[in-house]
């Protein structure tokens, strides 16, 4: 899990704007299956949205739980949607590395 500064968060939020949620938290809450699904989607896409149809009052705590179990970074919770980022293990699949690096240098 990486620490993001405000400019890096903005870069990822902008990139996530047009994404549709790929994981939906329903009546069963954040189960092992949901955690596995989030982890797999992060492996494939790096940046994803998770929608909370249920457990809306606990979405912040559940998002932090997902962040820990999936070794991801919680970018932001907006409404009932959480945005997660995890850098790809394969260098050729890192779509946001250059933009995040540039945003981190701008704050120095």
Secondary structure, DSSP 8 states (H G I E B T S, - for coil): -----HHHHHHHHHHHTT---SEEE-TT-S-HHHHHHHHHHHHHHSEEEEEESS-GGGHHHHHHHHHHHTT-EEEEEETTEEEEE---SSGGG-SSHHHHHHHHHHT-
